[in-house]
């Protein structure tokens, strides 16, 4: 499995035991706001050093970092806006991602176990939430914002969300990564960062707090850009 999370492993174990459990995943569509065609592509793309950390319920899971990094870098390359620093050309900044899988793993295991005992007759569902914090550092300017997403997985005979097409858990995770990365790049470009023409890059200091939009996919953390002189100024707290 591409997505090394406890819930996915548990589902595989149940499948081996019962042999007939159906597991399907659905990507929450309310967080899909950006397509690749919505981005302004520079020529050539920006070369950025990429840092990735995967967490589960706020606890770092370094074993999953390489695969999550590969998924994020795939989305970056496909965007046409940036490519990961390869050590051959100077990096034009650093882009860091912290992806936190917010899941009640105990409850997920309990529901899955109940489904396994009834061989799929008592369907259940589990929601995996995802929080991604994206930070772009270019020179003395730092821009950061947080985003949310979710995957609903059904086990057994549970009905999925109406109007959505079920996919594998790995495919659902890939779509979540795509949505999160593309939403972040679009917002960065809207803030004047990573413009299609390098000379047009913005170097202003503080950026205003962007009010929450319940359908924006943002958790409400302010977009912020700090100059070297204001780096010690307080950052707007999360609501």
C-alpha positions in Angstrom: 0.0 0.0 0.0 1.2 3.5 -0.8 -0.4 4.9 2.3 1.2 3.5 5.4 -1.4 4.3 8.0 -2.6 2.1 10.7 -6.2 2.0 9.4 -5.1 0.8 6.0 -3.1 -2.0 7.5 -6.0 -3.0 9.7 -8.3 -3.2 6.7 -5.8 -5.5 5.0 -5.8 -7.8 8.0 -9.5 -8.0 8.1 -9.7 -8.8 4.4 -7.3 -11.7 4.9 -9.4 -13.0 7.8 -12.8 -12.8 6.2 -12.0 -12.9 2.5 -15.1 -11.1 1.5 -15.0 -7.6 3.1 -15.4 -4.7 0.6 -13.5 -1.5 1.4 -14.0 1.6 -0.6 -12.7 5.2 -0.1 -14.2 8.5 -1.1 -12.4 11.9 -1.4 -14.3 14.8 0.2 -15.1 17.1 -2.9 -15.5 20.3 -0.9 -11.7 20.7 -0.7 -11.1 20.5 -4.4 -10.6 24.1 -5.5 -7.7 24.1 -7.9 -6.8 22.2 -11.1 -3.4 22.1 -12.8 -4.7 24.4 -15.5 -5.5 27.1 -12.9 -1.8 27.7 -12.1 0.5 30.2 -13.8 3.5 28.3 -14.9 6.9 30.0 -15.1 9.5 28.9 -17.6 11.6 27.3 -16.2 9.8 26.2 -13.0 11.2 27.4 -9.7 13.8 25.1 -8.1 12.9 24.7 -4.4 14.3 22.6 -1.6 11.5 20.4 -0.3 11.0 19.3 3.3 8.2 16.8 4.3 7.0 15.5 7.6 4.1 13.0 8.0 2.2 12.9 11.3 -0.6 10.9 12.7 -2.7 12.7 15.4 0.2 15.1 15.8 2.9 12.5 16.3 5.7 12.3 13.7 5.8 9.0 11.7 9.2 9.2 9.9 8.7 5.8 8.3 6.0 7.2 6.1 8.0 10.4 5.1 9.7 8.9 2.0 6.4 7.9 0.4 4.6 11.0 1.3 7.5 13.1 0.0 7.4 11.2 -3.3 3.6 11.9 -3.6 4.1 15.6 -2.8 7.0 16.0 -5.3 5.0 14.3 -8.0 2.3 16.9 -7.5 4.8 19.7 -7.5 6.4 18.6 -10.8 3.0 18.1 -12.4 2.0 21.6 -11.4 4.7 23.1 -13.6 5.3 25.8 -11.1 8.2 24.2 -9.1 10.5 21.3 -9.1 12.4 19.8 -6.2 16.0 20.9 -5.7 18.4 18.3 -7.1 21.7 19.7 -6.0 22.7 20.7 -9.5 21.2 24.2 -9.7 20.8 26.8 -7.0 17.7 26.5 -5.0 15.4 29.5 -5.2 13.8 28.9 -1.8 12.4 26.2 0.5 9.0 24.7 0.5 8.1 22.6 3.6 5.0 20.4 4.1 3.8 19.0 7.4 0.9 16.5 6.7 -1.0 15.4 9.8 -3.5 12.5 9.5 -6.1 13.2 12.1 -7.8 9.9 12.9 -9.3 8.2 15.9 -7.4 4.9 15.3 -9.0 3.2 18.2 -12.5 3.9 17.0 -11.5 2.9 13.5 -10.2 -0.4 14.7 -13.3 -1.1 16.7 -15.6 -0.4 13.8 -13.5 -2.5 11.4 -13.4 -5.4 13.9 -17.2 -5.4 14.2 -17.5 -5.5 10.5 -15.1 -8.4 10.2 -17.0 -10.5 12.7 -20.2 -10.1 10.6 -18.4 -10.7 7.3 -19.5 -7.3 5.9 -23.1 -7.6 6.9 -22.8 -4.7 9.4 -21.3 -2.0 7.4 -19.3 0.8 9.0 -17.4 3.9 7.9 -14.3 5.8 9.1 -13.2 9.3 8.3 -9.6 10.2 8.0 -9.0 14.0 8.3 -5.8 15.6 6.9 -4.2 18.9 8.0 -1.3 20.2 5.9 0.8 23.2 6.8 2.7 24.6 3.9 5.6 27.1 4.3 7.5 28.9 1.6 10.8 30.5 2.5 12.4 32.8 -0.1 15.2 34.9 1.2 13.9 36.8 4.3 10.3 36.3 3.4 8.2 33.4 4.9 4.7 32.6 3.8 2.7 30.0 5.6 -0.8 28.7 5.6 -2.7 25.5 6.7 -5.2 23.4 4.7 -7.6 20.6 5.4 -9.0 17.6 3.6 -10.7 14.3 4.3 -11.2 10.7 3.1 -14.2 8.6 4.0 -13.7 4.9 3.9 -16.6 2.4 4.0 -16.2 -1.2 5.2 -18.7 -3.9 4.3 -22.1 -3.0 3.2 -22.0 0.6 4.4 -23.3 3.1 1.8 -20.9 5.7 0.5 -21.6 9.4 0.0 -24.2 9.9 -2.8 -22.8 11.1 -6.1 -19.2 10.1 -5.3 -17.2 7.4 -7.1 -15.4 5.0 -4.8 -11.6 4.5 -5.3 -8.9 2.6 -3.5 -7.4 4.1 -0.4 -4.1 4.8 -2.2 -5.8 6.6 -5.0 -7.8 8.6 -2.5 -4.7 9.7 -0.7 -3.0 10.7 -4.0 -6.0 12.9 -4.8 -5.9 14.5 -1.3 -2.2 15.3 -1.8 -2.9 16.8 -5.2 -5.7 19.0 -3.8 -3.7 20.2 -0.9 -0.5 21.0 -2.9 -2.4 22.7 -5.7 -4.6 24.8 -3.4 -1.4 25.9 -1.6 0.4 26.9 -4.8 -2.6 28.8 -6.1 -2.8 30.8 -2.8 1.0 31.5 -2.9 0.7 32.8 -6.5 -2.3 34.9 -5.5 -0.2 36.4 -2.7 2.5 37.3 -5.2 4.8 34.4 -4.6 6.1 32.0 -7.3 4.9 34.3 -10.1 5.2 33.3 -13.8 7.7 36.1 -14.3 10.4 36.0 -11.6 10.9 39.8 -11.7 7.3 40.2 -10.5 8.0 38.4 -7.2 6.5 40.3 -4.2 8.8 41.1 -1.2 6.3 42.9 1.1 6.4 42.1 4.8 3.2 41.5 6.7 0.2 40.2 4.7 -3.3 40.6 6.1 -5.1 37.8 7.8 -7.4 36.1 5.3 -10.9 35.5 6.8 -12.1 31.9 7.1 -14.2 30.6 4.3 -16.0 27.4 5.4 -15.6 25.9 2.0 -12.0 27.1 1.3 -10.2 24.1 2.8 -8.2 26.4 5.0 -8.2 25.8 8.7 -8.2 29.5 9.3 -4.5 30.1 10.0 -3.4 33.4 8.7 -1.2 33.7 5.6 1.8 35.5 6.8 5.0 36.9 5.2 7.7 38.2 7.4 10.6 40.4 6.5 14.0 40.0 8.3 13.2 43.0 10.4 9.8 41.7 11.5 10.7 38.1 12.0 10.3 38.5 15.8 6.8 40.0 15.5 4.0 37.8 16.9 2.2 35.5 14.5 -1.5 35.6 14.3 -2.8 32.7 16.4 -5.2 30.1 15.1 -8.8 30.7 16.1 
